[in-house]
Amino acid sequence: MRTVLLLLICGHVACSASAATPIGLGAKAPREATVLLDGTRATLDAKWEYWEGPAFSSEMPIKWPLVKDPKGEGMALKTFDPKARSYGSADIVTKEKYRDFRLHIEFLALNKGANSGVYLQNRYEIQIHDGHQGKHGTAAVINEAAADPADAYTGTMTWNAYDIMFRAARFQDGKRVQNALVTVYLNGIKVHENQEIKRVWGGGKSGIDGDNDGGRGITDRPGGVKLQCETRNVLFRNAWIVPLELKEANTDF
């Protein structure tokens, strides 16, 4: 685990409880963070719900199981739902909706080909796909930018960590004037810096605005962090988020 200097912008005021914010595996939530996953059913039920998009086929309560962490102590959340057919049919999303934020989440691919994704604002997918590289590989901004370097991902049956700073698209008079921006670390290695995200990919069952002008019709509304239930072989743990207000078009940290 490494630490980086980070100034969090909360509302109109700079706030930071400490001089450094940890990134990488095992990064602990800072004081101002909301814990999203801690291995307990209570937190899962309190913070998450299904995304009831056009392909939704499950029903509350959330059916994803908490299973024993195969590489450590505690419990992890598994991407399995008996009603899941493909992405969008049993994805889960945070009840809280966000604009700008700092996110930490850890994931483990149980076997080769494991496939899931972390969606920012329930729009923009940061891919998880074991065995793939390029714009469909792990840590890719799906269809827009491959992770660089590509070898920051450590493979199956190992825990990996995303640390993400996200700035939502900006609008003026109802028109988008700045694209969303994201900086991503994978296992403490920066793989994207101020990467623009131009559209939602995958159609209506992918997320908010996916069916609006082919995913190009981004709207000015917040969205939750979403986890994709495309296959049953990815685990998640240790997720936390800090809402921000990033005045400048800069997500580097």
C-alpha positions as MATLAB code, in Angstrom:
seq = 'MRTVLLLLICGHVACSASAATPIGLGAKAPREATVLLDGTRATLDAKWEYWEGPAFSSEMPIKWPLVKDPKGEGMALKTFDPKARSYGSADIVTKEKYRDFRLHIEFLALNKGANSGVYLQNRYEIQIHDGHQGKHGTAAVINEAAADPADAYTGTMTWNAYDIMFRAARFQDGKRVQNALVTVYLNGIKVHENQEIKRVWGGGKSGIDGDNDGGRGITDRPGGVKLQCETRNVLFRNAWIVPLELKEANTDF';
ca = [
       0.000    0.000    0.000;
       1.289    3.454   -0.849;
       0.187    6.921    0.115;
      -0.163   10.043   -1.988;
      -0.637   13.641   -1.020;
      -4.255   14.518   -1.653;
      -6.310   17.627   -0.946;
     -10.010   16.800   -0.884;
     -12.424   19.519   -1.925;
     -15.661   19.238    0.067;
     -18.217   21.778   -1.028;
     -16.399   25.069   -1.365;
     -13.800   24.336    1.290;
     -10.607   22.349    1.235;
     -10.653   19.608    3.828;
      -8.129   16.978    4.728;
      -7.929   15.051    7.968;
      -4.377   13.937    7.272;
      -1.435   14.840    5.093;
      -1.665   11.655    3.041;
      -4.400    9.414    1.708;
      -3.565    5.741    1.241;
      -3.993    3.975   -2.084;
      -3.607    0.344   -3.083;
      -4.556   -2.884   -1.346;
      -5.771   -2.455    2.184;
      -6.234    1.310    1.934;
      -8.309    2.385    4.916;
     -11.204    4.778    4.594;
     -10.334    8.311    5.724;
     -12.510    9.973    8.341;
     -14.629   11.814    5.772;
     -15.383    8.695    3.678;
     -18.548    6.633    3.486;
     -17.857    2.900    3.689;
     -19.697    1.069    0.906;
     -18.466   -2.513    1.420;
     -17.023   -3.943    4.627;
     -17.991   -7.602    4.374;
     -21.230   -7.236    6.328;
     -24.808   -7.737    5.221;
     -25.859   -4.660    7.178;
     -23.689   -2.347    5.060;
     -24.730   -4.060    1.816;
     -28.419   -3.579    2.624;
     -27.952   -0.033    3.887;
     -25.856    1.293    1.000;
     -26.884   -0.700   -2.098;
     -29.899   -1.620   -4.209;
     -30.492   -3.199   -7.604;
     -30.363   -0.974  -10.642;
     -33.780   -1.454  -12.192;
     -32.813   -0.784  -15.800;
     -34.501   -2.163  -18.921;
     -32.894   -5.626  -18.542;
     -33.555   -5.991  -14.805;
     -34.738   -9.486  -13.874;
     -34.123   -9.913  -10.137;
     -35.873   -8.529   -7.065;
     -34.992   -7.109   -3.672;
     -33.446   -7.966   -1.326;
     -30.056   -8.209   -3.025;
     -29.204  -11.850   -3.749;
     -25.439  -11.433   -4.185;
     -23.814  -13.611   -1.492;
     -21.149  -12.697    1.006;
     -18.510  -15.433    0.919;
     -15.332  -16.147    2.827;
     -12.370  -14.202    1.487;
     -10.255  -16.878   -0.253;
      -7.014  -14.934    0.266;
      -7.526  -13.267    3.603;
      -9.758  -12.770    6.598;
     -13.356  -11.651    6.578;
     -16.016  -11.779    3.903;
     -16.262  -10.552    0.317;
     -19.189   -9.858   -2.004;
     -19.631  -12.226   -4.949;
     -21.112  -11.250   -8.323;
     -23.720  -13.988   -8.429;
     -27.474  -13.662   -8.750;
     -29.775  -16.575   -9.674;
     -31.762  -14.244  -11.953;
     -28.767  -12.739  -13.746;
     -28.759  -13.252  -17.513;
     -26.309  -10.602  -18.712;
     -25.116   -7.173  -17.667;
     -27.965   -4.994  -16.472;
     -30.133   -7.878  -15.282;
     -28.909   -7.970  -11.662;
     -26.370   -5.147  -11.267;
     -26.251   -3.361   -7.918;
     -25.842    0.386   -7.421;
     -25.338    2.646   -4.432;
     -28.465    4.286   -3.104;
     -26.531    7.537   -2.791;
     -25.913    9.395   -6.050;
     -22.725   11.304   -6.756;
     -21.163   13.904   -9.019;
     -17.426   14.243   -8.255;
     -15.811   11.737   -5.928;
     -12.793    9.742   -4.784;
     -13.440    5.984   -4.774;
     -11.495    2.991   -3.470;
     -12.582   -0.599   -4.201;
     -10.827   -3.970   -4.264;
     -11.666   -6.930   -6.538;
     -10.578  -10.511   -7.160;
     -11.115  -12.602  -10.315;
     -11.789  -16.180   -9.256;
     -10.862  -17.700  -12.614;
      -9.711  -16.861  -16.119;
     -12.143  -14.801  -18.136;
     -13.834  -13.360  -15.046;
     -15.829  -10.314  -16.097;
     -17.396   -7.431  -14.216;
     -17.045   -3.684  -14.009;
     -17.137   -0.669  -11.724;
     -19.448    2.001  -13.128;
     -18.918    5.652  -12.244;
     -22.194    7.565  -11.933;
     -23.874    4.414  -13.290;
     -22.575    5.562  -16.684;
     -18.878    5.035  -17.262;
     -17.377    1.570  -16.866;
     -13.929    0.853  -15.495;
     -13.551   -2.678  -16.805;
     -12.703   -5.885  -14.972;
     -11.954   -8.655  -17.474;
      -9.292  -11.215  -16.736;
      -7.169  -12.258  -19.703;
      -8.063   -9.251  -21.842;
      -6.036   -6.136  -22.575;
      -6.622   -3.018  -24.617;
      -9.903   -1.127  -24.368;
     -11.680   -4.212  -23.022;
      -9.001   -5.248  -20.537;
      -8.922   -4.787  -16.787;
      -8.735   -1.113  -15.762;
      -9.730    0.099  -19.230;
     -12.126    2.988  -19.511;
     -14.356    0.752  -21.576;
     -14.046    1.293  -25.336;
     -12.170    4.573  -24.858;
      -8.779    4.037  -23.205;
      -6.682    0.999  -22.303;
      -4.846    0.857  -18.981;
      -1.232    1.966  -19.331;
       0.790    0.116  -18.166;
      -1.341   -2.956  -18.860;
       0.581   -5.225  -16.491;
      -0.531   -3.498  -13.279;
      -3.241   -6.166  -12.990;
      -1.944   -9.154  -11.004;
      -4.210  -11.924  -12.337;
      -6.668  -14.446  -10.958;
      -6.934  -15.369   -7.275;
      -5.173  -12.182   -6.218;
      -6.730   -9.042   -4.829;
      -6.437   -5.893   -6.933;
      -7.314   -2.333   -5.955;
      -8.797    0.582   -7.885;
      -8.254    4.107   -6.597;
     -10.264    6.544   -8.652;
     -10.719   10.293   -8.778;
     -13.731   11.237  -10.901;
     -15.073   14.581  -12.088;
     -18.526   14.609  -13.657;
     -19.292   16.216  -16.995;
     -20.056   19.945  -16.827;
     -23.011   21.688  -18.425;
     -23.967   25.197  -19.397;
     -27.486   26.154  -20.462;
     -28.327   22.463  -20.626;
     -25.441   21.598  -22.971;
     -22.375   19.576  -22.095;
     -19.332   21.844  -22.234;
     -16.776   19.555  -20.536;
     -16.532   15.776  -20.642;
     -16.203   13.643  -17.535;
     -12.617   13.164  -16.361;
     -11.034   10.301  -14.443;
      -7.673    9.361  -12.968;
      -7.251    5.694  -12.026;
      -4.638    3.808  -10.041;
      -4.532    0.006  -10.241;
      -2.598   -1.534   -7.347;
      -0.933    1.806   -6.654;
       0.173    2.270  -10.273;
      -1.347    5.143  -12.227;
      -2.985    3.721  -15.367;
      -5.080    6.760  -16.429;
      -4.470   10.448  -15.818;
      -7.186   13.001  -16.588;
      -8.754   10.653  -19.100;
     -11.794   12.164  -20.804;
     -14.889    9.951  -21.053;
     -17.128   10.875  -23.950;
     -20.085    8.484  -23.860;
     -21.927    5.615  -22.228;
     -21.270    2.293  -23.946;
     -23.466   -0.781  -24.112;
     -26.906    0.660  -24.759;
     -29.812    1.171  -22.405;
     -29.127   -1.836  -20.211;
     -25.625   -0.559  -19.466;
     -26.497    2.484  -17.370;
     -27.868    6.018  -17.200;
     -28.048    7.679  -20.654;
     -26.961    4.485  -22.419;
     -29.951    4.685  -24.751;
     -29.808    8.468  -25.213;
     -28.366    9.274  -28.653;
     -26.344    6.076  -28.663;
     -24.813    6.894  -25.295;
     -23.656   10.335  -26.447;
     -26.562   12.144  -24.818;
     -25.030   12.569  -21.380;
     -27.344   14.394  -18.974;
     -26.607   16.520  -15.937;
     -27.800   14.257  -13.169;
     -25.819   12.405  -10.530;
     -25.584    8.615  -10.421;
     -24.433    5.889   -8.103;
     -21.433    3.616   -8.135;
     -22.583    0.416   -9.836;
     -21.111   -3.108   -9.790;
     -21.823   -5.319  -12.778;
     -23.193   -8.848  -12.456;
     -22.172  -10.214  -15.845;
     -20.589  -13.432  -14.570;
     -20.466  -15.128  -11.184;
     -16.735  -15.133  -10.646;
     -15.610  -11.740   -9.289;
     -15.379  -10.745   -5.622;
     -15.425   -7.236   -4.144;
     -14.328   -5.911   -0.759;
     -13.124   -2.765    1.050;
     -15.030   -0.087   -0.873;
     -15.312    3.506    0.299;
     -16.106    6.864   -1.266;
     -15.589   10.563   -0.559;
     -17.928   13.007   -2.353;
     -16.061   16.011   -3.739;
     -16.552   19.236   -5.616;
     -13.684   19.547   -8.099;
     -13.779   23.110   -9.344;
     -10.918   22.676  -11.779;
     -10.934   20.218  -14.679;
      -8.259   18.099  -13.041;
      -8.521   14.664  -11.387;
      -4.821   13.918  -11.015;
      -3.728   12.816   -7.539;
];
